[in-house]
């Protein structure tokens, strides 16, 4: 290599290094606004929630007293807190399997290319997702009203009910009514998750299975479901997370009533932080922060348990697959 070529290569290295460093710096510059906003509206509130959870503070004055874990001790003996947590778990343990299972069935049906109007049906199922949860809640209060509401008019008119059903006024029915409305409102997004997962199934597998004589049920059982299993965990976790976010619909429909029968954790935290208690006392933002931190920790633990169970199932499947291969 001549001296000229060596000098040219050195210049190119310097220019390339300068260009790379400059490009990297500009990437950080463009990321800065997003990082600042995330720090202001996500990380800072998260940290301060834990700080406030150790305080006896109404939230509307500077009178703040450090109580340590006193708020958490009080939570352990708070019947209203545990009742609200139990209702939130109903949304997770009942609503998640219901929505995931029904959405899978609908997605498999609508994914068939021979299905006419499948695009139209997908749109109809997804439309409620586009609507505001508050608007859905307000509309459903009129739909389910015992006073000339369309639902009760249909039930009484067809003889399925002898008298109007108190969907939102009966403490035994209100929580299940709210769960069904929430499931219907968010059903479309879970269906889209499954439809996206179904697009990963190679068509060659279906063609090979049809050549071997597999029918529609056989294709679903032996081709579709094994490939969809890795996606199931993600869909279940996302759906469970969404089922914990039922504040807007319940607040619009029942405000946590009647007799606190639909007061889930979000409603409990909201009432404790921003509304006076039943005795006319002031709000307790510190106590509500402790409830929120406790609830967030429980949610995180549930997600970790789901991930652990899914990992164990995946390992079991791999071991069974290896055992079958060795036996063959």
Short mmCIF file of the C-alpha atoms (twelve columns), coordinates in Angstrom:
data_MODEL
# 
_entry.id   MODEL 
# 
loop_
_atom_site.group_PDB 
_atom_site.id 
_atom_site.type_symbol 
_atom_site.label_atom_id 
_atom_site.label_alt_id 
_atom_site.label_comp_id 
_atom_site.label_asym_id 
_atom_site.label_seq_id 
_atom_site.Cartn_x 
_atom_site.Cartn_y 
_atom_site.Cartn_z 
_atom_site.pdbx_PDB_model_num 
ATOM 1   C CA . UNK A 1   0.000   0.000   0.000  1 
ATOM 2   C CA . UNK A 2   1.393   3.371   -1.009 1 
ATOM 3   C CA . UNK A 3   1.644   6.330   1.315  1 
ATOM 4   C CA . UNK A 4   -1.205  8.046   -0.564 1 
ATOM 5   C CA . UNK A 5   -3.491  5.039   -0.155 1 
ATOM 6   C CA . UNK A 6   -2.624  4.736   3.530  1 
ATOM 7   C CA . UNK A 7   -3.351  8.421   4.081  1 
ATOM 8   C CA . UNK A 8   -6.661  8.123   2.244  1 
ATOM 9   C CA . UNK A 9   -7.679  5.109   4.359  1 
ATOM 10  C CA . UNK A 10  -6.794  7.002   7.546  1 
ATOM 11  C CA . UNK A 11  -8.896  9.983   6.473  1 
ATOM 12  C CA . UNK A 12  -11.813 7.708   5.662  1 
ATOM 13  C CA . UNK A 13  -11.551 6.091   9.095  1 
ATOM 14  C CA . UNK A 14  -11.529 9.470   10.799 1 
ATOM 15  C CA . UNK A 15  -14.476 10.736  8.761  1 
ATOM 16  C CA . UNK A 16  -16.387 7.489   9.314  1 
ATOM 17  C CA . UNK A 17  -15.780 7.614   13.052 1 
ATOM 18  C CA . UNK A 18  -16.796 11.278  13.236 1 
ATOM 19  C CA . UNK A 19  -19.947 10.576  11.205 1 
ATOM 20  C CA . UNK A 20  -20.881 7.641   13.430 1 
ATOM 21  C CA . UNK A 21  -20.381 9.643   16.630 1 
ATOM 22  C CA . UNK A 22  -22.356 12.566  15.217 1 
ATOM 23  C CA . UNK A 23  -25.203 10.303  14.120 1 
ATOM 24  C CA . UNK A 24  -25.325 8.680   17.562 1 
ATOM 25  C CA . UNK A 25  -25.441 12.071  19.268 1 
ATOM 26  C CA . UNK A 26  -28.325 13.190  17.056 1 
ATOM 27  C CA . UNK A 27  -30.240 10.008  17.937 1 
ATOM 28  C CA . UNK A 28  -30.000 10.946  21.610 1 
ATOM 29  C CA . UNK A 29  -31.096 14.502  20.810 1 
ATOM 30  C CA . UNK A 30  -34.232 13.271  19.046 1 
ATOM 31  C CA . UNK A 31  -34.958 10.804  21.869 1 
ATOM 32  C CA . UNK A 32  -34.622 13.511  24.526 1 
ATOM 33  C CA . UNK A 33  -38.200 14.932  24.302 1 
ATOM 34  C CA . UNK A 34  -39.713 11.456  24.632 1 
ATOM 35  C CA . UNK A 35  -37.405 10.629  27.542 1 
ATOM 36  C CA . UNK A 36  -38.277 13.872  29.330 1 
ATOM 37  C CA . UNK A 37  -42.031 13.326  28.900 1 
ATOM 38  C CA . UNK A 38  -41.745 9.698   30.017 1 
ATOM 39  C CA . UNK A 39  -39.789 10.759  33.084 1 
ATOM 40  C CA . UNK A 40  -42.342 13.483  33.931 1 
ATOM 41  C CA . UNK A 41  -45.554 11.520  33.400 1 
ATOM 42  C CA . UNK A 42  -44.486 7.908   34.087 1 
ATOM 43  C CA . UNK A 43  -41.343 7.507   36.198 1 
ATOM 44  C CA . UNK A 44  -41.870 10.502  38.486 1 
ATOM 45  C CA . UNK A 45  -45.502 9.563   39.386 1 
ATOM 46  C CA . UNK A 46  -44.416 5.969   40.005 1 
ATOM 47  C CA . UNK A 47  -41.676 7.017   42.411 1 
ATOM 48  C CA . UNK A 48  -43.849 9.596   44.171 1 
ATOM 49  C CA . UNK A 49  -46.651 7.066   44.608 1 
ATOM 50  C CA . UNK A 50  -44.336 4.969   46.748 1 
ATOM 51  C CA . UNK A 51  -43.241 8.084   48.643 1 
ATOM 52  C CA . UNK A 52  -46.836 9.224   49.286 1 
ATOM 53  C CA . UNK A 53  -47.805 5.694   50.367 1 
ATOM 54  C CA . UNK A 54  -45.662 6.212   53.467 1 
ATOM 55  C CA . UNK A 55  -47.448 9.462   54.344 1 
ATOM 56  C CA . UNK A 56  -50.664 10.391  56.096 1 
ATOM 57  C CA . UNK A 57  -51.745 13.058  53.617 1 
ATOM 58  C CA . UNK A 58  -55.083 14.312  52.378 1 
ATOM 59  C CA . UNK A 59  -53.585 15.598  49.136 1 
ATOM 60  C CA . UNK A 60  -55.031 19.102  49.401 1 
ATOM 61  C CA . UNK A 61  -52.748 20.679  52.003 1 
ATOM 62  C CA . UNK A 62  -49.122 20.770  53.076 1 
ATOM 63  C CA . UNK A 63  -49.873 18.772  56.227 1 
ATOM 64  C CA . UNK A 64  -47.986 15.568  55.558 1 
ATOM 65  C CA . UNK A 65  -47.032 13.105  58.298 1 
ATOM 66  C CA . UNK A 66  -44.647 10.212  57.778 1 
ATOM 67  C CA . UNK A 67  -46.257 6.939   58.914 1 
ATOM 68  C CA . UNK A 68  -43.897 4.400   57.297 1 
ATOM 69  C CA . UNK A 69  -45.735 1.152   56.632 1 
ATOM 70  C CA . UNK A 70  -48.748 2.306   58.665 1 
ATOM 71  C CA . UNK A 71  -50.929 2.653   55.575 1 
ATOM 72  C CA . UNK A 72  -50.030 -0.878  54.476 1 
ATOM 73  C CA . UNK A 73  -50.871 -2.275  57.926 1 
ATOM 74  C CA . UNK A 74  -54.248 -0.559  57.736 1 
ATOM 75  C CA . UNK A 75  -54.836 -2.025  54.265 1 
ATOM 76  C CA . UNK A 76  -54.409 -5.563  55.589 1 
ATOM 77  C CA . UNK A 77  -57.388 -5.056  57.880 1 
ATOM 78  C CA . UNK A 78  -59.527 -3.031  55.464 1 
ATOM 79  C CA . UNK A 79  -62.533 -5.113  54.392 1 
ATOM 80  C CA . UNK A 80  -63.421 -2.660  51.609 1 
ATOM 81  C CA . UNK A 81  -59.947 -2.969  50.135 1 
ATOM 82  C CA . UNK A 82  -60.001 -6.769  50.036 1 
ATOM 83  C CA . UNK A 83  -63.523 -6.775  48.593 1 
ATOM 84  C CA . UNK A 84  -62.428 -4.418  45.813 1 
ATOM 85  C CA . UNK A 85  -59.354 -6.570  45.137 1 
ATOM 86  C CA . UNK A 86  -61.566 -9.654  44.935 1 
ATOM 87  C CA . UNK A 87  -63.818 -8.006  42.348 1 
ATOM 88  C CA . UNK A 88  -60.797 -7.042  40.278 1 
ATOM 89  C CA . UNK A 89  -59.673 -10.660 40.423 1 
ATOM 90  C CA . UNK A 90  -63.108 -11.691 39.128 1 
ATOM 91  C CA . UNK A 91  -62.437 -9.562  36.054 1 
ATOM 92  C CA . UNK A 92  -59.073 -11.316 35.614 1 
ATOM 93  C CA . UNK A 93  -59.913 -14.913 36.514 1 
ATOM 94  C CA . UNK A 94  -63.330 -15.017 34.835 1 
ATOM 95  C CA . UNK A 95  -63.149 -12.292 32.204 1 
ATOM 96  C CA . UNK A 96  -59.761 -13.266 30.765 1 
ATOM 97  C CA . UNK A 97  -60.533 -16.933 29.924 1 
ATOM 98  C CA . UNK A 98  -63.966 -15.900 28.639 1 
ATOM 99  C CA . UNK A 99  -62.628 -13.237 26.288 1 
ATOM 100 C CA . UNK A 100 -59.543 -15.143 25.169 1 
ATOM 101 C CA . UNK A 101 -61.509 -18.319 24.452 1 
ATOM 102 C CA . UNK A 102 -64.372 -16.657 22.576 1 
ATOM 103 C CA . UNK A 103 -61.987 -14.420 20.629 1 
ATOM 104 C CA . UNK A 104 -59.950 -17.467 19.548 1 
ATOM 105 C CA . UNK A 105 -63.058 -19.263 18.265 1 
ATOM 106 C CA . UNK A 106 -64.243 -16.187 16.352 1 
ATOM 107 C CA . UNK A 107 -60.755 -15.495 14.965 1 
ATOM 108 C CA . UNK A 108 -60.377 -19.072 13.666 1 
ATOM 109 C CA . UNK A 109 -63.764 -18.830 11.952 1 
ATOM 110 C CA . UNK A 110 -63.115 -15.405 10.431 1 
ATOM 111 C CA . UNK A 111 -59.623 -16.384 9.308  1 
ATOM 112 C CA . UNK A 112 -61.014 -18.897 6.832  1 
ATOM 113 C CA . UNK A 113 -60.612 -17.555 3.318  1 
ATOM 114 C CA . UNK A 114 -63.835 -19.230 2.186  1 
ATOM 115 C CA . UNK A 115 -65.760 -17.249 4.817  1 
ATOM 116 C CA . UNK A 116 -67.832 -14.623 3.067  1 
ATOM 117 C CA . UNK A 117 -68.075 -11.130 4.578  1 
ATOM 118 C CA . UNK A 118 -65.272 -11.984 7.038  1 
ATOM 119 C CA . UNK A 119 -63.845 -8.465  6.701  1 
ATOM 120 C CA . UNK A 120 -67.245 -6.944  7.512  1 
ATOM 121 C CA . UNK A 121 -67.626 -9.152  10.591 1 
ATOM 122 C CA . UNK A 122 -64.112 -8.266  11.773 1 
ATOM 123 C CA . UNK A 123 -65.030 -4.591  11.515 1 
ATOM 124 C CA . UNK A 124 -68.266 -5.091  13.449 1 
ATOM 125 C CA . UNK A 125 -66.469 -6.898  16.269 1 
ATOM 126 C CA . UNK A 126 -63.761 -4.225  16.421 1 
ATOM 127 C CA . UNK A 127 -66.043 -1.168  16.341 1 
ATOM 128 C CA . UNK A 128 -66.725 -1.112  20.137 1 
ATOM 129 C CA . UNK A 129 -62.958 -0.907  20.738 1 
ATOM 130 C CA . UNK A 130 -62.877 2.384   18.853 1 
ATOM 131 C CA . UNK A 131 -65.580 3.936   21.038 1 
ATOM 132 C CA . UNK A 132 -64.787 5.661   24.314 1 
ATOM 133 C CA . UNK A 133 -65.312 3.475   27.386 1 
ATOM 134 C CA . UNK A 134 -67.153 6.334   29.124 1 
ATOM 135 C CA . UNK A 135 -69.560 6.708   26.206 1 
ATOM 136 C CA . UNK A 136 -70.121 2.944   26.110 1 
ATOM 137 C CA . UNK A 137 -70.903 3.000   29.828 1 
ATOM 138 C CA . UNK A 138 -73.392 5.844   29.529 1 
ATOM 139 C CA . UNK A 139 -75.135 4.245   26.548 1 
ATOM 140 C CA . UNK A 140 -75.372 0.891   28.307 1 
ATOM 141 C CA . UNK A 141 -77.108 2.474   31.314 1 
ATOM 142 C CA . UNK A 142 -79.961 3.385   28.946 1 
ATOM 143 C CA . UNK A 143 -79.865 0.055   27.096 1 
ATOM 144 C CA . UNK A 144 -80.065 -1.943  30.356 1 
ATOM 145 C CA . UNK A 145 -82.473 0.396   32.144 1 
ATOM 146 C CA . UNK A 146 -85.515 -1.350  33.660 1 
ATOM 147 C CA . UNK A 147 -87.606 1.635   32.559 1 
ATOM 148 C CA . UNK A 148 -88.222 0.991   28.855 1 
ATOM 149 C CA . UNK A 149 -84.625 -0.002  28.135 1 
ATOM 150 C CA . UNK A 150 -84.271 -2.000  24.891 1 
ATOM 151 C CA . UNK A 151 -82.820 -5.030  26.691 1 
ATOM 152 C CA . UNK A 152 -85.693 -5.298  29.170 1 
ATOM 153 C CA . UNK A 153 -88.267 -4.488  26.511 1 
ATOM 154 C CA . UNK A 154 -86.979 -7.455  24.495 1 
ATOM 155 C CA . UNK A 155 -86.837 -9.790  27.502 1 
ATOM 156 C CA . UNK A 156 -90.316 -8.944  28.753 1 
ATOM 157 C CA . UNK A 157 -91.813 -8.801  25.258 1 
ATOM 158 C CA . UNK A 158 -90.562 -12.277 24.336 1 
ATOM 159 C CA . UNK A 159 -91.561 -13.758 27.686 1 
ATOM 160 C CA . UNK A 160 -87.996 -14.582 28.736 1 
ATOM 161 C CA . UNK A 161 -88.515 -12.433 31.841 1 
ATOM 162 C CA . UNK A 162 -91.727 -11.868 33.723 1 
ATOM 163 C CA . UNK A 163 -90.640 -8.428  34.923 1 
ATOM 164 C CA . UNK A 164 -87.828 -5.979  34.090 1 
ATOM 165 C CA . UNK A 165 -84.404 -7.181  35.191 1 
ATOM 166 C CA . UNK A 166 -82.404 -4.828  37.397 1 
ATOM 167 C CA . UNK A 167 -79.099 -5.332  35.607 1 
ATOM 168 C CA . UNK A 168 -77.355 -2.400  37.284 1 
ATOM 169 C CA . UNK A 169 -79.449 -2.015  40.450 1 
ATOM 170 C CA . UNK A 170 -79.274 -5.567  41.763 1 
ATOM 171 C CA . UNK A 171 -76.041 -6.081  43.771 1 
ATOM 172 C CA . UNK A 172 -75.910 -9.725  42.660 1 
ATOM 173 C CA . UNK A 173 -76.178 -8.895  38.946 1 
ATOM 174 C CA . UNK A 174 -74.330 -5.582  38.682 1 
ATOM 175 C CA . UNK A 175 -70.758 -6.952  38.809 1 
ATOM 176 C CA . UNK A 176 -71.507 -9.620  36.182 1 
ATOM 177 C CA . UNK A 177 -73.280 -7.086  33.975 1 
ATOM 178 C CA . UNK A 178 -70.260 -4.792  34.174 1 
ATOM 179 C CA . UNK A 179 -67.961 -7.724  33.364 1 
ATOM 180 C CA . UNK A 180 -69.987 -8.681  30.273 1 
ATOM 181 C CA . UNK A 181 -70.128 -5.098  29.018 1 
ATOM 182 C CA . UNK A 182 -66.378 -4.700  29.520 1 
ATOM 183 C CA . UNK A 183 -65.777 -8.010  27.713 1 
ATOM 184 C CA . UNK A 184 -67.982 -6.969  24.793 1 
ATOM 185 C CA . UNK A 185 -66.336 -3.561  24.547 1 
ATOM 186 C CA . UNK A 186 -62.773 -4.955  24.368 1 
ATOM 187 C CA . UNK A 187 -63.541 -8.234  22.601 1 
ATOM 188 C CA . UNK A 188 -62.344 -6.923  19.232 1 
ATOM 189 C CA . UNK A 189 -58.776 -6.194  20.329 1 
ATOM 190 C CA . UNK A 190 -58.264 -9.766  21.598 1 
ATOM 191 C CA . UNK A 191 -59.734 -11.078 18.353 1 
ATOM 192 C CA . UNK A 192 -57.214 -8.969  16.399 1 
ATOM 193 C CA . UNK A 193 -54.386 -10.439 18.500 1 
ATOM 194 C CA . UNK A 194 -55.475 -13.944 17.527 1 
ATOM 195 C CA . UNK A 195 -55.944 -13.000 13.873 1 
ATOM 196 C CA . UNK A 196 -52.405 -11.618 13.793 1 
ATOM 197 C CA . UNK A 197 -51.111 -14.843 15.327 1 
ATOM 198 C CA . UNK A 198 -53.035 -16.902 12.772 1 
ATOM 199 C CA . UNK A 199 -51.216 -15.114 9.962  1 
ATOM 200 C CA . UNK A 200 -47.981 -16.788 11.108 1 
ATOM 201 C CA . UNK A 201 -49.292 -20.288 10.311 1 
ATOM 202 C CA . UNK A 202 -47.742 -21.322 6.959  1 
ATOM 203 C CA . UNK A 203 -50.336 -22.277 4.337  1 
ATOM 204 C CA . UNK A 204 -48.096 -25.201 3.309  1 
ATOM 205 C CA . UNK A 205 -48.906 -26.882 6.623  1 
ATOM 206 C CA . UNK A 206 -52.623 -26.702 5.887  1 
ATOM 207 C CA . UNK A 207 -52.107 -28.049 2.372  1 
ATOM 208 C CA . UNK A 208 -50.022 -30.954 3.639  1 
ATOM 209 C CA . UNK A 209 -52.597 -31.776 6.313  1 
ATOM 210 C CA . UNK A 210 -55.432 -31.694 3.754  1 
ATOM 211 C CA . UNK A 211 -53.492 -34.094 1.531  1 
ATOM 212 C CA . UNK A 212 -53.257 -36.447 4.527  1 
ATOM 213 C CA . UNK A 213 -57.046 -36.266 4.844  1 
ATOM 214 C CA . UNK A 214 -57.431 -33.830 7.760  1 
ATOM 215 C CA . UNK A 215 -60.721 -31.995 7.993  1 
ATOM 216 C CA . UNK A 216 -61.371 -28.516 9.385  1 
ATOM 217 C CA . UNK A 217 -61.378 -29.739 12.994 1 
ATOM 218 C CA . UNK A 218 -58.155 -31.676 12.384 1 
ATOM 219 C CA . UNK A 219 -56.474 -28.618 10.866 1 
ATOM 220 C CA . UNK A 220 -57.353 -26.553 13.925 1 
ATOM 221 C CA . UNK A 221 -56.287 -29.209 16.423 1 
ATOM 222 C CA . UNK A 222 -53.090 -30.503 14.846 1 
ATOM 223 C CA . UNK A 223 -51.841 -27.526 12.828 1 
ATOM 224 C CA . UNK A 224 -53.263 -24.251 14.138 1 
ATOM 225 C CA . UNK A 225 -53.281 -24.779 17.906 1 
ATOM 226 C CA . UNK A 226 -49.679 -26.038 18.326 1 
ATOM 227 C CA . UNK A 227 -48.348 -23.029 16.414 1 
ATOM 228 C CA . UNK A 228 -50.552 -20.595 18.372 1 
ATOM 229 C CA . UNK A 229 -49.457 -21.803 21.815 1 
ATOM 230 C CA . UNK A 230 -46.408 -19.477 22.038 1 
ATOM 231 C CA . UNK A 231 -48.685 -16.518 21.260 1 
ATOM 232 C CA . UNK A 232 -51.256 -17.549 23.870 1 
ATOM 233 C CA . UNK A 233 -49.166 -16.328 26.815 1 
ATOM 234 C CA . UNK A 234 -48.739 -12.844 25.356 1 
ATOM 235 C CA . UNK A 235 -52.444 -12.597 24.534 1 
ATOM 236 C CA . UNK A 236 -53.472 -13.822 27.983 1 
ATOM 237 C CA . UNK A 237 -51.165 -11.349 29.753 1 
ATOM 238 C CA . UNK A 238 -52.362 -8.426  27.594 1 
ATOM 239 C CA . UNK A 239 -56.023 -9.374  28.119 1 
ATOM 240 C CA . UNK A 240 -55.567 -9.776  31.875 1 
ATOM 241 C CA . UNK A 241 -53.933 -6.345  32.010 1 
ATOM 242 C CA . UNK A 242 -56.844 -4.818  30.091 1 
ATOM 243 C CA . UNK A 243 -59.369 -6.500  32.386 1 
ATOM 244 C CA . UNK A 244 -57.807 -4.708  35.333 1 
ATOM 245 C CA . UNK A 245 -58.545 -1.378  33.636 1 
ATOM 246 C CA . UNK A 246 -62.322 -1.253  33.972 1 
ATOM 247 C CA . UNK A 247 -62.543 2.114   35.725 1 
ATOM 248 C CA . UNK A 248 -64.163 4.150   32.941 1 
ATOM 249 C CA . UNK A 249 -66.995 1.719   32.166 1 
ATOM 250 C CA . UNK A 250 -67.855 1.016   35.817 1 
ATOM 251 C CA . UNK A 251 -67.639 4.679   36.798 1 
ATOM 252 C CA . UNK A 252 -70.015 5.611   33.968 1 
ATOM 253 C CA . UNK A 253 -72.450 2.743   34.620 1 
ATOM 254 C CA . UNK A 254 -72.629 2.298   38.394 1 
ATOM 255 C CA . UNK A 255 -69.970 4.505   40.082 1 
ATOM 256 C CA . UNK A 256 -69.063 1.402   42.086 1 
ATOM 257 C CA . UNK A 257 -72.611 0.743   43.326 1 
ATOM 258 C CA . UNK A 258 -75.086 -0.451  44.254 1 
ATOM 259 C CA . UNK A 259 -73.823 -0.899  47.808 1 
ATOM 260 C CA . UNK A 260 -70.204 -1.075  46.548 1 
ATOM 261 C CA . UNK A 261 -70.997 -4.289  44.641 1 
ATOM 262 C CA . UNK A 262 -69.059 -3.108  41.558 1 
ATOM 263 C CA . UNK A 263 -66.292 -1.248  43.391 1 
ATOM 264 C CA . UNK A 264 -63.140 -2.693  41.812 1 
ATOM 265 C CA . UNK A 265 -59.665 -1.587  42.855 1 
ATOM 266 C CA . UNK A 266 -59.537 1.408   40.518 1 
ATOM 267 C CA . UNK A 267 -62.833 2.737   41.906 1 
ATOM 268 C CA . UNK A 268 -61.637 2.122   45.484 1 
ATOM 269 C CA . UNK A 269 -58.390 4.030   44.847 1 
ATOM 270 C CA . UNK A 270 -60.231 6.883   43.123 1 
ATOM 271 C CA . UNK A 271 -62.772 7.253   45.918 1 
ATOM 272 C CA . UNK A 272 -60.138 7.085   48.636 1 
ATOM 273 C CA . UNK A 273 -57.902 9.648   46.931 1 
ATOM 274 C CA . UNK A 274 -60.415 12.200  45.665 1 
ATOM 275 C CA . UNK A 275 -63.731 11.745  47.496 1 
ATOM 276 C CA . UNK A 276 -64.808 12.086  51.097 1 
ATOM 277 C CA . UNK A 277 -65.471 8.860   52.976 1 
ATOM 278 C CA . UNK A 278 -68.868 7.679   54.243 1 
ATOM 279 C CA . UNK A 279 -68.422 9.536   57.538 1 
ATOM 280 C CA . UNK A 280 -67.757 12.817  55.770 1 
ATOM 281 C CA . UNK A 281 -64.009 12.725  56.315 1 
ATOM 282 C CA . UNK A 282 -61.443 14.227  53.993 1 
ATOM 283 C CA . UNK A 283 -59.856 12.258  51.118 1 
ATOM 284 C CA . UNK A 284 -56.721 10.223  51.893 1 
ATOM 285 C CA . UNK A 285 -54.255 10.420  49.047 1 
ATOM 286 C CA . UNK A 286 -51.496 8.724   51.045 1 
ATOM 287 C CA . UNK A 287 -53.709 5.743   51.865 1 
ATOM 288 C CA . UNK A 288 -54.885 5.548   48.247 1 
ATOM 289 C CA . UNK A 289 -51.254 5.567   47.077 1 
ATOM 290 C CA . UNK A 290 -50.536 2.613   49.361 1 
ATOM 291 C CA . UNK A 291 -53.516 0.756   47.887 1 
ATOM 292 C CA . UNK A 292 -52.302 1.532   44.368 1 
ATOM 293 C CA . UNK A 293 -48.754 0.354   45.095 1 
ATOM 294 C CA . UNK A 294 -50.046 -2.813  46.725 1 
ATOM 295 C CA . UNK A 295 -52.345 -3.489  43.777 1 
ATOM 296 C CA . UNK A 296 -49.552 -2.823  41.288 1 
ATOM 297 C CA . UNK A 297 -47.286 -5.269  43.097 1 
ATOM 298 C CA . UNK A 298 -49.991 -7.953  43.062 1 
ATOM 299 C CA . UNK A 299 -50.521 -7.383  39.327 1 
ATOM 300 C CA . UNK A 300 -46.784 -7.695  38.667 1 
ATOM 301 C CA . UNK A 301 -46.604 -10.926 40.659 1 
ATOM 302 C CA . UNK A 302 -49.522 -12.370 38.683 1 
ATOM 303 C CA . UNK A 303 -47.751 -11.540 35.417 1 
ATOM 304 C CA . UNK A 304 -44.531 -13.162 36.661 1 
ATOM 305 C CA . UNK A 305 -46.429 -16.294 37.703 1 
ATOM 306 C CA . UNK A 306 -48.012 -16.481 34.248 1 
ATOM 307 C CA . UNK A 307 -44.600 -16.135 32.619 1 
ATOM 308 C CA . UNK A 308 -43.144 -18.850 34.872 1 
ATOM 309 C CA . UNK A 309 -46.011 -21.257 34.164 1 
ATOM 310 C CA . UNK A 310 -45.739 -20.629 30.420 1 
ATOM 311 C CA . UNK A 311 -41.982 -21.232 30.501 1 
ATOM 312 C CA . UNK A 312 -42.465 -24.487 32.369 1 
ATOM 313 C CA . UNK A 313 -45.102 -25.593 29.869 1 
ATOM 314 C CA . UNK A 314 -42.768 -24.755 26.974 1 
ATOM 315 C CA . UNK A 315 -39.949 -26.749 28.565 1 
ATOM 316 C CA . UNK A 316 -42.304 -29.686 29.129 1 
ATOM 317 C CA . UNK A 317 -43.382 -29.575 25.495 1 
ATOM 318 C CA . UNK A 318 -39.757 -29.561 24.318 1 
ATOM 319 C CA . UNK A 319 -38.897 -32.499 26.571 1 
ATOM 320 C CA . UNK A 320 -41.902 -34.459 25.291 1 
ATOM 321 C CA . UNK A 321 -40.886 -33.644 21.712 1 
ATOM 322 C CA . UNK A 322 -37.354 -34.885 22.315 1 
ATOM 323 C CA . UNK A 323 -38.668 -38.028 24.016 1 
ATOM 324 C CA . UNK A 324 -40.926 -38.779 21.064 1 
ATOM 325 C CA . UNK A 325 -38.019 -38.193 18.660 1 
ATOM 326 C CA . UNK A 326 -35.795 -40.565 20.609 1 
ATOM 327 C CA . UNK A 327 -38.549 -43.188 20.703 1 
ATOM 328 C CA . UNK A 328 -39.008 -42.931 16.944 1 
# 
